[in-house]
Amino acid sequence: MKLMATTKKTTTSAPTTKAIKAPAHAPEPEVVVNETPKVTGPELRKKELIDTIVARSGVKKRDVKPVVDAMLAVLGETIADGREMNLAPMGKLKITRMKKTTKAHIITTRLRRNESHQTEAPDPLAQAAE
């Protein structure tokens, strides 16, 4: 059996005088601001939603109500299934957390809207009525 001796080499480096050059065009850091939502009025109820759609579209209330009921049912089922939704111009809705309690099913979501959809998008209901 051979025994091998190992030696550890230590080297010391002399201080260098080379200057470290910073990149000419370093990207500026992006500042993320957490804004708290501002409540501007009371919550939107289904009756007000239907009345608003009737006013914007010019369609009769008796024709709008079943469509809104069906749409809300589909949206509710989709959220309950944990599926993401990408519905322009509303935005992209992502489920971030789901919790079942004895009295309710709590679903936390995140809605992302593009700036262009908020300000420049024409009203699709106004076009449909024309």
N, C-alpha and C positions, 0 to 999 in steps of 0.2 A: 504494500500500500504506500503510495507516494503522498506526501503532504506538500501542498503548494502554499507558499507564502504569498500573501497579497499585500501590496503596499498602496496606500492611498496618496494620490498626487494632489497636492494643493498648489494652486497657482494664485498669485496676486497680480492684479492688473494695475498698472499705473493710471492715474487719472488722465482722462483724455481731454483735449482742448477743442474737440469738434463740437460745433453748435448744432443743436437739433433744430431743423427748419420746420416751421409750422406750415401746413398746407395753405396755399395762396387763397383758395376760396373754400373755407370751411363752412359747412351748412349751418344755418342758424337753428338753434333748438326750437322746437314747436312747443308752445305753451298750451296746455290743456286746462280749460276753465270748467269747473263743475258749477253749472247754474242751477239754482233751485227754481222749480216751476212756479210760475205766477198764476194764481187762480184769478181769472178775469170775470167769472160769472158763475152762475149755478150750473150743475151738471146737466148734460144733454140727455133728455128722456126720449123714449121711443115716439111719443106723440109729437114732440117738437121736431124730431128727425123727419117723421112722415110729413108734417106740415111744411118744413123747409124744402123737402124734395118736391112736393106738389107745387110750391111757389116757383121753384127754379125750373122745373121741367114742363109745367103746364099740363101734366097728365092728371087725370081725375084721381081723387083720394081713394076711391074704391079699387082702382087698378094698382096704386102704389103700395097700399098696405100689405097685400099678400106677398109682394116681391120683397119688401123690407123684412117681413117676418121670416121668409125663407132664407134671405141673405144673412140675417142675424143668427139663425139656427145653424147654418153652414159654418159661419165664422166661429161660433161657440164650440161646435164639434171639432173643428180643426185645431183650435187652441187647446181643448181638452185632450186631444190626441198627442199634443206636444209637437205639432208640426210648425215649421216656420212659414210665414206668409210674406210674399213680395207683391204688394198691391199698389201700383201707382194710381193716383198721386198720393195715396195715404202714406205709403212708405213700406219699409221692411220691418216686420214684427218678428222678434226672436224670443223664445221662451228661455228665461234665465234660471227659474227655479219653480218647482211644483211641490206642494205640501198638502197632504190630506189631513183634515182635522175631523172631529166628530160631527161638526155642524156644517163644514164647508170644504171646498177644494180650492186652496189658495194657489193662484198661478201668478208669478211675477214675470213681467215681460219687459222688453226693451224695444222701443220704436225708433227707427232711424229714418230721417227724412232728408232728402237732398235739398239744398237751398233753391235750386231751380224749380222744383215742384211747388215750393211754398209761395213763390212770388210771381213767376212767369207763366205758370200753367193756366191754359184757358179752362173755363168751367165746362166739363164734358156734358153736364146736364143742359146747359144753355144751348150747346150745339145740337143736342139730340132733339130739342123742341123745335128747332128751325125747320 
